[in-house]
Amino acid sequence: PDAEMRWPAYLRGVLAFSVAGVVFLYLLQRLQGVLPGSLGFSAVNPAQSFNTAVSFVTNTNWQSYYGEQTMGHVVQTAGLAVQN
C-alpha cells in the first residue's frame, strides 16, 4: 500500500487478469454439456466460445447467437454476467 504501481506492472496485471478471464469463460462454454443447469444444451463450438469469451472480457459483448437458446444457466450467470 505504500508503493505506487508503475505502468509496466499495471499492464502485466491487466493482461494476466484478462487472459485468465478469457480462458475461464472459454472453458466454461466448452464444458457446458457436463455442467449442472445446462438446460440440455451441448458445448458451444470452439470458434464461437473463443469469440464470445474475448468479446465479453474486452467489454464489447458482441453476440452472434441467441443466448437463451445456446447457453445454460451456469454459463450465463457464472460466465457472461460476471464479465459484464
Disulfide bonds with the S-S distance in Angstrom:
none
